[in-house]
Structure formats: structure tokens, C-alpha cells
Amino acid sequence: MGKKTVLTGITTTGIPHIGNYLGAIKPAIDASCNPEYNSYFFLADYHALIKCQEPQRVAESTRAIAATWLALGLDTDKATFYRQTDIPEIQELTWILTCQTSKGLMNRAHAYKAAVDANREAGKDDLDDGVTMGLFNYPVLMAADILMFNADIIPVGKDQIQHIEMARDIAGRFNHQFGSLLTLPEAQVDEETQLIPGLDGRKMSKSYDNTLPLFSSPDELYRLIKLIKTDSRAPGEPKDPDTSTLFQLYRCFANESETAQMRRAFENGIAWGDAKKQLFEYLDATLSGPRQRYHELMNDLGYVESILHKGAEKARAQAAPLLSQVRIAVGIRPLTYVAPSAADSAQKKEKSAEALERAEAGWKRAILLQLQPLLDQVAAAEDPAAAARVLVAEKAAEMESLKKKARQKAENELELLQEALVEWL
């Protein structure tokens, strides 16, 4: 069974914050080290244009996100890391899938329905006011991102599950119409990473302006941590760690023993100021190495660009053959192309079976030639039947002896290995 393919896209509309790191970046990088998976990570800069019309912001975010993933240890020899706009095959597949996708399916997309509902509540006559075709067709582009690489697993937040279901619908319709070329993806939702708290206790999000930038300066990091909301309990008064944003953030980074120690400090009445100072010191120590590497990369964007180009080459090596199959399936073919007929396919299958039979017959003949002297010996015996039984018994004993020798050899090797390990350890 082949490896599963995991794919994650990162929209280039903001600067990565600690919520992004804990909820998406760290789990993805950890998963990319698993040899059972092929990992694809891409900068979704086409998607950024759907909701951001600020060129400088998109460009700055693209630089920052690329440098962030590399600074945090993404191994681009193990994973395929690329920029969406460097893969022209994705846009061509998007159009082909658009021609197979019903408008009714797009009408049900959450983002489009939310825009229509907002216009209705605002009393606007045109319910599509402000809705671009980019927003409306967004699920098809997302489907193309996924289906282009026949991804099996898509880690997403709960709000994105519908888009994975749409990608499955689109792939299923295409396969039904043109043949099974596209893999139906599965959404993977990690409940533990969905609720990273921000400065105000709500989910950390750019939308709420409550984030802790991942690579802010130590002074800025400490300033923001001191803004984290706490209750009115005084120093010495026991505090509930499970309702504290400070503790939740600390726990996301610390190991079990450190977390247990901080929990005891809360129960023993640690002052809020001291808790904030400890959180800052822990985060600053944890992020100092990646922060330094991030700034080095931001000062060497030519290197980052070369990494993205390398990733694009790897990605296109996978995308181009699939797109070629898709084009042929829908009828976009060279003028000289001749589709294999059903008769041709049956003939190929028949020839393949004949070749297998010939190979098996040849193998049998070769063995019989080796055994011919023994067969001649049996034929010349006074009692051929008895001679045949003796020969079979001898061959069986010989085979059993070989089994015992192989087992003994393995046992000797194991014994020597154990002795060597004991001496070495």
C-alpha cells in the first residue's frame, strides 16, 4: 500500500502568530517527519486575493510565512513546499473542474451564504452586493489545490470541513463522467488545536486583533503578554488554571512536569504579574532560536525564493502528468491522439495473460530439466513407484534440514547481537 498524501495551504494575508504556530504550523511540521506520509505545504497567494486587495500586505505576508515555516524547521527535502502561483496546472484544473461544478453547490458555500445574509440584514436590494466571483468560486480553487496532488488527508479547522466535502463532490462528479482519475480527500480535524486563546480569552485570531506575533521582539512580546486579561484574584489567592489564558498558553509549550509545576503555582496563589513574567520568559526562551533564524531568512529572501522554486519543481513533476490525463479525459488532446478502444484493452489484457502463462510454463520446464537425471534414475529402477517415494522423502528431509539450518543461523546471529549490545551498553 502506497503512502498517504497530506496537504495544507496557508493563506498569505497576515503575519504568523502563536495561534497559527500551535494550531497548524507545528503539527504540520511534526507530521512531515512521518515516513508514512507525503506532505505538501503551499502558500495560498491566489486565495489571498479573494479577501485582500492590498498588494503590499499580500507580498509582505508571503515573505513572512515562507520564512516562518523554514525558521521553524520544515525540512523541504522531506516535504514539498511551494507557492500556489508557481503551479500553473492548478489554474487549468480549476477551470476544468468549474465546468463540471453545479452553481447550486456553490450557492451552499458558507462564505457566500454569509455574505448574502449580511446584505439581507443590511436591507440591500442586491443580495450579491460586494460578492466577487473569486469569493463565489473559492471552493473550486480549493478543490483544485487538493485534487491536483490526489491528496488523501486535509488537516482543517471545523469551518473548512464543508470545503473538503465539496472537493469530494466535485471529484466524484468528475470521476463519474470521465473515469476515476481523482482521489476523494478526507478532512482531518484536531480538536486540541482549535481553541488557542488570545489576549482577550477568545480564540486567537487576526479578526479579533488579539494575537501574539510569533517573532515579535522580546520587549513587544512582554508588552502584549501583560495585556492578557485576568480576573481580580489577589496574590496568595488560589487561581483556576483551567480558565486562565496564561496557563493555557503556557501549557501549549511546556512539557508535562513543567505544566504540573505551573498548575501547582496557580493553585498556591501565584500573582498574575509573576505568572505573566514566567509565561514571557518561557516563550522568549523557546522562540529565541527560531526568531533569530527567521530574521536571517528575511535578510536573505533570495535563498527563500530558491527553496520555493525547488518546491515548485517537485510539485509540478506530480501535477503535470495528472493534468495531462485530465485533459485527455475531457477531450483536450493532440490532433493525432488515438484513444485506446475496448478491443485494444481486451487484446492487451489477453496478451498479458498469455505472457504470464508462457513465463510460468518456461519456469516449469527449467525446473524439470534440472530434475531430469533424478527422473531418469526413477524410471530405470526395478520398482519405479518405490523409487519415486524414496526420492520424494529424501527431498522433503533435505528441505526440512535447510529450514533447521536457517533457523539455527538466525538464532546464532540473535545471540551474538544480544551479547554485543550488552557489552556496548
C-alpha positions, 0 to 999 in steps of 0.5 A, spaced: 500 500 500 502 506 497 503 512 502 498 517 504 498 524 501 497 530 506 496 537 504 495 544 507 495 551 504 496 557 508 493 563 506 498 569 505 494 575 508 497 576 515 503 575 519 504 568 523 502 568 530 502 563 536 495 561 534 497 559 527 504 556 530 500 551 535 494 550 531 497 548 524 504 550 523 507 545 528 503 539 527 504 540 520 511 540 521 511 534 526 507 530 521 512 531 515 517 527 519 512 521 518 515 516 513 508 514 512 506 520 509 507 525 503 506 532 505 505 538 501 505 545 504 503 551 499 502 558 500 495 560 498 497 567 494 491 566 489 486 565 495 489 571 498 486 575 493 479 573 494 479 577 501 485 582 500 486 587 495 492 590 498 498 588 494 503 590 499 500 586 505 499 580 500 507 580 498 509 582 505 505 576 508 508 571 503 515 573 505 513 572 512 510 565 512 515 562 507 520 564 512 516 562 518 515 555 516 523 554 514 525 558 521 521 553 524 524 547 521 520 544 515 525 540 512 523 541 504 527 535 502 522 531 506 516 535 504 514 539 498 513 546 499 511 551 494 507 557 492 500 556 489 502 561 483 508 557 481 503 551 479 500 553 473 496 546 472 492 548 478 489 554 474 487 549 468 484 544 473 480 549 476 477 551 470 476 544 468 473 542 474 468 549 474 465 546 468 463 540 471 461 544 478 453 545 479 452 553 481 447 550 486 453 547 490 456 553 490 450 557 492 451 552 499 458 555 500 458 558 507 462 564 505 457 566 500 451 564 504 454 569 509 455 574 505 448 574 502 445 574 509 449 580 511 446 584 505 439 581 507 440 584 514 443 590 511 436 591 507 440 591 500 436 590 494 442 586 491 443 580 495 450 579 491 452 586 493 460 586 494 460 578 492 466 577 487 466 571 483 473 569 486 469 569 493 463 565 489 468 560 486 473 559 492 471 552 493 473 550 486 480 553 487 480 549 493 478 543 490 483 544 485 489 545 490 487 538 493 485 534 487 491 536 483 496 532 488 490 526 489 491 528 496 488 523 501 488 527 508 486 535 509 488 537 516 482 543 517 479 547 522 471 545 523 469 551 518 473 548 512 470 541 513 464 543 508 470 545 503 473 538 503 466 535 502 465 539 496 472 537 493 469 530 494 463 532 490 466 535 485 471 529 484 466 524 484 462 528 479 468 528 475 470 521 476 463 519 474 463 522 467 470 521 465 473 515 469 476 515 476 482 519 475 481 523 482 482 521 489 476 523 494 480 527 500 478 526 507 478 532 512 482 531 518 480 535 524 484 536 531 480 538 536 486 540 541 488 545 536 482 549 535 481 553 541 488 557 542 486 563 546 488 570 545 489 576 549 482 577 550 480 569 552 477 568 545 480 564 540 486 567 537 485 570 531 487 576 526 479 578 526 479 579 533 486 583 533 488 579 539 494 575 537 501 574 539 506 575 533 510 569 533 517 573 532 515 579 535 521 582 539 522 580 546 520 587 549 513 587 544 512 580 546 512 582 554 508 588 552 502 584 549 503 578 554 501 583 560 495 585 556 492 578 557 486 579 561 485 576 568 480 576 573 481 580 580 484 574 584 489 577 589 496 574 590 496 568 595 489 567 592 488 560 589 487 561 581 483 556 576 488 554 571 483 551 567 480 558 565 486 562 565 489 564 558 496 564 561 496 557 563 493 555 557 498 558 553 503 556 557 501 549 557 501 549 549 509 549 550 511 546 556 512 539 557 508 535 562 512 536 569 513 543 567 505 544 566 504 540 573 509 545 576 505 551 573 498 548 575 501 547 582 503 555 582 496 557 580 493 553 585 498 556 591 496 563 589 501 565 584 500 573 582 498 574 575 504 579 574 509 573 576 505 568 572 505 573 566 513 574 567 514 566 567 509 565 561 514 571 557 520 568 559 518 561 557 516 563 550 522 568 549 526 562 551 523 557 546 522 562 540 529 565 541 532 560 536 527 560 531 526 568 531 533 569 530 533 564 524 527 567 521 530 574 521 536 571 517 531 568 512 528 575 511 535 578 510 536 573 505 529 572 501 533 570 495 535 563 498 527 563 500 525 564 493 530 558 491 527 553 496 520 555 493 522 554 486 525 547 488 518 546 491 515 548 485 519 543 481 517 537 485 510 539 485 509 540 478 513 533 476 506 530 480 501 535 477 503 535 470 502 528 468 495 528 472 493 534 468 495 531 462 490 525 463 485 530 465 485 533 459 485 527 455 479 525 459 475 531 457 477 531 450 483 536 450 488 532 446 493 532 440 490 532 433 493 525 432 491 522 439 488 515 438 484 513 444 485 506 446 478 502 444 475 496 448 478 491 443 485 494 444 484 493 452 481 486 451 487 484 446 492 487 451 489 484 457 489 477 453 496 478 451 498 479 458 495 473 460 498 469 455 505 472 457 504 470 464 502 463 462 508 462 457 513 465 463 510 460 468 510 454 463 518 456 461 519 456 469 516 449 469 520 446 464 527 449 467 525 446 473 524 439 470 530 439 466 534 440 472 530 434 475 531 430 469 537 425 471 533 424 478 527 422 473 531 418 469 534 414 475 526 413 477 524 410 471 530 405 470 529 402 477 526 395 478 520 398 482 519 405 479 513 407 484 518 405 490 523 409 487 519 415 486 517 415 494 524 414 496 526 420 492 520 424 494 522 423 502 529 424 501 527 431 498 522 433 503 528 431 509 533 435 505 528 441 505 526 440 512 534 440 514 535 447 510 529 450 514 533 447 521 539 450 518 536 457 517 533 457 523 539 455 527 543 461 523 538 466 525 538 464 532 546 464 532 546 471 529 540 473 535 545 471 540 551 474 538 547 481 537 544 480 544 551 479 547 554 485 543 549 490 545 550 488 552 557 489 552 556 496 548 551 498 553 
